[in-house]
């Protein structure tokens, strides 16, 4: 009886909250690895495929812990009007999936359900520390950066492994993302991601999170580690040659400078520059050296004048025409994750490599969840930001989360992966959940 009593107390006590906390941190860490088991579909077509990822297993453990602790209903009950919108979005997506009602559509509906569940867990789990979430994300993106730098400098896929979910890449291989000049082809850095642009998105957001932690721990002995991590992430970002990723970082930095201009005194800025001149000089010098040493590749990406760049532009334009065709026929939506499947039905003669989502996250979301669902999603994001504005204090956390969201929104103008790729979409949801968490914790100290 004593043993059973201890088990009962464990599931009801602080220990279960601590277990839930570290399961979430593990989930964050695994999110940037592509370790998976393909349940259905071709391994060569990520968008018409059902896979069980390592982080999915951790998520199931999280739900099991919440259920066994008796907090399931409390965790997922509606307490704020904005949460009703999220449930409505899921119902719309699930209903649209019934249009096809096959294994893939049901899988995609469960993938969206995971996003909803993740939003509630992140925003409500009692002991979660936002700064620890940032640190775990930075650690995993730092590992991606190290691998990316080695990939570019050696021009080889050093991490090809079925356990990591990474493919074999080489500059000469057809389909590999590369920059082509008169001197030959240069493979762009992938890290552990399916495409360099996806890696760039994570790296650019990771850079912003490092800056936040660097300033937050201004007297910590760990600041030098943040400087080193920032340098690695910057180098890896440049080696992806991702225009959208670099642009998103520039926009976030410009937004931050704009905010500083109106909210921080000149004397404070002057004092900061004196204390951090080495950090600023190091990053500026590193960026200058790397851009100069790869100037031919950088020029090619900026001018878009070479053969591969022209092919990429043509594919993007073709994708916009495909979007128009699908949206006109399915203005109510194809269901979350079903755009590429619908594209295959519309164009049965297309080879697998041509079946790509439209390179615009907003268009893709509009085509999948329809006009009504897309409007709800925009209202959902605006509502989150409105609530965040009403929060007093937590200036640093509010700023870094808004900057991360801005980066995602900028990238989504040019790329689709924050909606189409599971890990990127779930990270998008995590940022939204953290914004909601800041508001929820401000409203009530006992929110779980």
GIHU-V674315 format. One record per residue. RES is the residue in three letters. SS is DSSP state (h for helix, s for strand, l for the rest). PSI is psi as a letter, one per 40 degrees, with the letter a starting at -180 (none if undefined). D_LAST is the distance of its C-alpha to the last C-alpha in Angstrom with 1 decimal. Layout:
res,ss,psi,d_last
RES,SS,PSI,D_LAST
RES,SS,PSI,D_LAST
This chain:
res,ss,psi,d_last
UNK,l,d,29.1
UNK,h,d,27.9
UNK,h,d,26.9
UNK,h,d,25.0
UNK,h,d,23.2
UNK,h,d,22.2
UNK,h,d,20.9
UNK,h,d,18.9
UNK,h,d,17.4
UNK,h,d,16.8
UNK,h,e,14.7
UNK,h,e,12.6
UNK,l,a,12.8
UNK,h,d,11.9
UNK,h,d,14.5
UNK,h,d,12.6
UNK,h,d,9.9
UNK,h,d,13.2
UNK,h,d,14.8
UNK,h,d,12.4
UNK,h,d,12.7
UNK,h,d,16.5
UNK,h,d,16.8
UNK,h,d,15.5
UNK,h,d,18.1
UNK,h,d,20.7
UNK,h,d,20.0
UNK,h,d,20.7
UNK,h,d,23.8
UNK,h,e,25.2
UNK,l,d,24.7
UNK,l,e,28.1
UNK,l,i,30.1
UNK,l,f,31.8
UNK,l,h,32.0
UNK,s,i,32.1
UNK,s,h,33.9
UNK,s,h,35.7
UNK,s,d,35.3
UNK,s,i,37.4
UNK,s,i,39.7
UNK,l,h,41.8
UNK,l,e,40.8
UNK,l,e,42.7
UNK,l,g,40.7
UNK,l,d,37.0
UNK,l,e,36.4
UNK,l,g,37.8
UNK,s,i,36.1
UNK,s,h,33.3
UNK,s,i,31.9
UNK,s,h,29.3
UNK,s,i,28.1
UNK,h,d,27.0
UNK,h,d,23.6
UNK,h,d,23.3
UNK,h,d,23.6
UNK,h,d,20.7
UNK,h,d,18.6
UNK,h,d,19.7
UNK,h,d,18.7
UNK,h,d,15.1
UNK,h,d,15.0
UNK,h,d,16.8
UNK,h,d,14.4
UNK,h,d,11.4
UNK,h,d,13.9
UNK,h,d,15.4
UNK,l,e,12.3
UNK,l,e,11.9
UNK,l,e,8.6
UNK,h,d,10.8
UNK,h,d,10.9
UNK,h,d,7.3
UNK,h,d,7.0
UNK,h,e,10.3
UNK,l,i,10.7
UNK,l,h,12.3
UNK,l,e,11.0
UNK,l,i,13.5
UNK,h,d,17.1
UNK,h,d,17.2
UNK,h,d,15.1
UNK,h,d,17.9
UNK,h,d,20.4
UNK,h,d,18.8
UNK,h,d,19.1
UNK,h,d,22.6
UNK,h,d,23.5
UNK,h,d,22.7
UNK,h,d,24.8
UNK,h,d,27.6
UNK,h,d,27.7
UNK,h,d,27.7
UNK,h,d,30.4
UNK,h,d,32.5
UNK,h,d,32.4
UNK,l,e,34.2
UNK,l,d,37.2
UNK,l,d,38.1
UNK,l,g,36.1
UNK,l,a,37.1
UNK,h,d,35.3
UNK,h,d,34.5
UNK,h,d,33.0
UNK,h,d,30.7
UNK,h,d,29.7
UNK,h,d,29.0
UNK,h,d,26.9
UNK,h,d,24.7
UNK,h,d,24.6
UNK,h,d,23.3
UNK,h,d,20.7
UNK,h,d,19.6
UNK,h,d,19.2
UNK,h,d,17.0
UNK,h,d,14.8
UNK,h,d,14.8
UNK,h,d,13.9
UNK,h,d,10.6
UNK,h,d,9.9
UNK,h,d,11.2
UNK,h,e,9.5
UNK,h,e,5.8
UNK,l,h,6.4
UNK,l,d,5.7
UNK,l,e,9.5
UNK,l,h,11.1
UNK,l,h,14.1
UNK,h,d,15.8
UNK,h,d,19.1
UNK,h,d,18.9
UNK,h,d,18.3
UNK,h,d,21.4
UNK,h,d,23.3
UNK,h,d,22.8
UNK,h,d,23.9
UNK,h,d,26.8
UNK,h,d,27.9
UNK,h,d,28.2
UNK,h,d,29.8
UNK,h,d,32.1
UNK,h,d,33.3
UNK,h,d,34.0
UNK,h,d,36.0
UNK,h,d,38.1
UNK,h,d,39.0
UNK,h,d,39.8
UNK,h,d,42.1
UNK,h,d,43.9
UNK,h,d,44.2
UNK,h,d,45.9
UNK,h,d,48.1
UNK,h,e,49.4
UNK,l,f,49.3
UNK,l,i,48.0
UNK,l,g,45.0
UNK,l,e,44.3
UNK,l,f,41.1
UNK,l,h,42.3
UNK,s,h,40.5
UNK,l,d,39.2
UNK,l,d,36.5
UNK,l,e,35.2
UNK,l,f,36.0
UNK,s,i,38.4
UNK,l,i,41.9
UNK,l,h,45.2
UNK,l,i,46.2
UNK,l,i,49.4
UNK,l,d,51.0
UNK,l,e,53.8
UNK,l,h,51.5
UNK,l,h,51.4
UNK,l,e,48.0
UNK,l,h,46.7
UNK,l,h,45.5
UNK,s,i,48.2
UNK,s,h,50.0
UNK,s,h,53.7
UNK,s,a,56.4
UNK,l,e,60.2
UNK,l,e,59.5
UNK,s,a,57.5
UNK,s,h,53.9
UNK,s,h,51.0
UNK,s,h,47.8
UNK,l,i,44.6
UNK,l,h,41.8
UNK,l,d,39.2
UNK,l,b,37.1
UNK,l,e,35.1
UNK,l,i,34.7
UNK,l,e,36.7
UNK,l,i,38.2
UNK,h,d,38.9
UNK,h,d,37.3
UNK,h,d,33.9
UNK,h,d,34.2
UNK,h,d,35.2
UNK,h,d,32.1
UNK,h,d,29.9
UNK,h,d,32.3
UNK,h,d,32.4
UNK,h,d,28.6
UNK,h,d,28.5
UNK,h,d,31.2
UNK,h,d,29.1
UNK,h,d,26.2
UNK,h,d,28.8
UNK,h,d,30.2
UNK,h,d,26.8
UNK,h,d,26.3
UNK,h,d,30.0
UNK,h,d,29.7
UNK,h,d,26.5
UNK,l,f,28.1
UNK,l,d,31.4
UNK,l,e,32.5
UNK,l,i,31.3
UNK,l,e,33.8
UNK,l,e,31.9
UNK,h,d,33.0
UNK,h,d,36.1
UNK,h,d,34.0
UNK,h,d,32.3
UNK,h,d,35.9
UNK,h,d,37.1
UNK,h,d,34.2
UNK,h,d,34.8
UNK,h,d,38.5
UNK,h,d,37.9
UNK,h,d,35.6
UNK,h,d,38.1
UNK,h,d,41.0
UNK,h,d,39.2
UNK,h,d,38.3
UNK,h,d,42.0
UNK,h,e,43.1
UNK,h,d,41.1
UNK,l,f,43.4
UNK,l,h,40.6
UNK,h,d,41.5
UNK,h,d,38.2
UNK,h,d,36.2
UNK,h,d,38.4
UNK,h,d,38.5
UNK,h,d,34.7
UNK,h,d,34.7
UNK,h,d,37.5
UNK,h,d,35.9
UNK,h,d,32.6
UNK,h,d,34.9
UNK,h,d,36.9
UNK,h,d,33.9
UNK,h,d,32.7
UNK,h,d,36.3
UNK,h,d,36.4
UNK,h,d,33.3
UNK,h,d,34.7
UNK,h,d,38.0
UNK,h,e,36.6
UNK,h,e,34.0
UNK,l,h,35.5
UNK,l,i,38.8
UNK,h,d,41.7
UNK,h,d,42.0
UNK,h,d,38.4
UNK,h,d,39.2
UNK,h,d,42.5
UNK,h,d,40.9
UNK,h,d,38.4
UNK,h,d,41.2
UNK,h,d,43.2
UNK,h,d,40.5
UNK,l,f,39.6
UNK,h,d,43.0
UNK,h,d,43.2
UNK,h,d,39.9
UNK,h,d,41.0
UNK,h,d,44.6
UNK,h,d,43.5
UNK,h,d,41.5
UNK,h,d,44.2
UNK,h,d,46.9
UNK,h,d,45.2
UNK,h,d,44.6
UNK,h,d,48.2
UNK,h,d,49.7
UNK,h,d,47.7
UNK,h,d,48.6
UNK,h,d,52.2
UNK,h,e,52.5
UNK,l,f,51.2
UNK,h,d,52.8
UNK,h,d,54.6
UNK,h,d,51.4
UNK,h,d,49.5
UNK,h,d,52.4
UNK,h,d,52.4
UNK,h,d,48.7
UNK,h,d,49.3
UNK,h,d,52.6
UNK,l,f,51.7
UNK,l,e,55.4
UNK,l,i,55.7
UNK,h,d,55.8
UNK,h,d,52.3
UNK,h,d,50.8
UNK,h,d,52.9
UNK,h,d,51.8
UNK,h,d,48.1
UNK,h,d,48.8
UNK,h,d,50.7
UNK,h,d,47.9
UNK,h,d,45.4
UNK,h,d,47.8
UNK,h,d,48.3
UNK,h,d,44.6
UNK,h,d,44.5
UNK,h,d,47.3
UNK,h,d,45.5
UNK,h,d,42.4
UNK,h,d,44.6
UNK,h,d,46.1
UNK,h,d,42.9
UNK,h,d,41.1
UNK,h,d,44.2
UNK,h,d,44.2
UNK,l,f,40.4
UNK,l,d,39.1
UNK,l,e,36.4
UNK,l,i,35.1
UNK,l,e,35.8
UNK,l,i,32.3
UNK,l,h,29.9
UNK,l,e,31.8
UNK,l,e,35.0
UNK,h,d,37.1
UNK,h,d,39.1
UNK,h,d,39.7
UNK,h,d,41.0
UNK,h,d,43.1
UNK,h,d,44.7
UNK,h,d,45.6
UNK,h,d,47.2
UNK,l,g,49.1
UNK,l,e,49.9
UNK,l,e,52.4
UNK,l,h,50.0
UNK,l,i,49.6
UNK,h,d,46.2
UNK,h,e,46.1
UNK,h,e,46.7
UNK,l,g,43.7
UNK,l,i,41.2
UNK,l,i,38.7
UNK,l,h,39.8
UNK,l,f,39.2
UNK,l,h,37.0
UNK,h,d,33.2
UNK,h,d,33.4
UNK,h,d,36.4
UNK,h,d,34.8
UNK,h,d,31.6
UNK,h,d,33.8
UNK,h,d,36.0
UNK,h,d,33.2
UNK,h,e,30.9
UNK,h,i,33.7
UNK,h,d,34.2
UNK,h,d,31.6
UNK,h,d,28.9
UNK,h,d,29.9
UNK,h,d,29.8
UNK,h,d,26.3
UNK,h,d,25.2
UNK,h,d,27.0
UNK,h,d,25.4
UNK,h,d,21.9
UNK,h,d,22.7
UNK,h,d,24.4
UNK,h,d,21.5
UNK,h,d,19.2
UNK,h,d,21.9
UNK,h,d,22.4
UNK,h,d,18.8
UNK,h,d,19.1
UNK,h,d,22.4
UNK,l,e,20.9
UNK,l,h,18.7
UNK,l,i,20.6
UNK,l,a,21.1
UNK,l,f,19.8
UNK,h,d,23.2
UNK,h,d,23.6
UNK,h,d,20.4
UNK,h,d,21.1
UNK,h,d,24.6
UNK,h,d,24.3
UNK,h,d,21.8
UNK,h,d,24.3
UNK,h,d,27.2
UNK,h,d,25.7
UNK,h,d,25.2
UNK,h,d,28.8
UNK,h,d,30.1
UNK,h,d,28.7
UNK,h,d,30.1
UNK,h,d,33.5
UNK,h,d,33.8
UNK,h,e,33.1
UNK,h,d,36.3
UNK,h,e,38.3
UNK,l,i,36.3
UNK,l,e,34.3
UNK,h,d,32.2
UNK,h,e,28.9
UNK,h,d,29.1
UNK,h,d,31.3
UNK,l,h,30.5
UNK,h,d,27.3
UNK,h,d,26.3
UNK,h,d,27.0
UNK,h,d,25.3
UNK,h,d,22.1
UNK,h,d,22.3
UNK,h,d,22.8
UNK,h,d,19.6
UNK,h,d,17.8
UNK,h,d,19.3
UNK,h,d,18.2
UNK,h,d,14.6
UNK,h,d,14.8
UNK,h,d,16.5
UNK,h,d,13.7
UNK,h,d,11.1
UNK,h,d,13.5
UNK,h,d,13.6
UNK,h,d,9.9
UNK,h,d,9.5
UNK,h,d,12.8
UNK,h,d,12.0
UNK,l,h,9.2
UNK,l,e,8.8
UNK,l,g,5.8
UNK,l,e,3.8
UNK,l,none,0.0
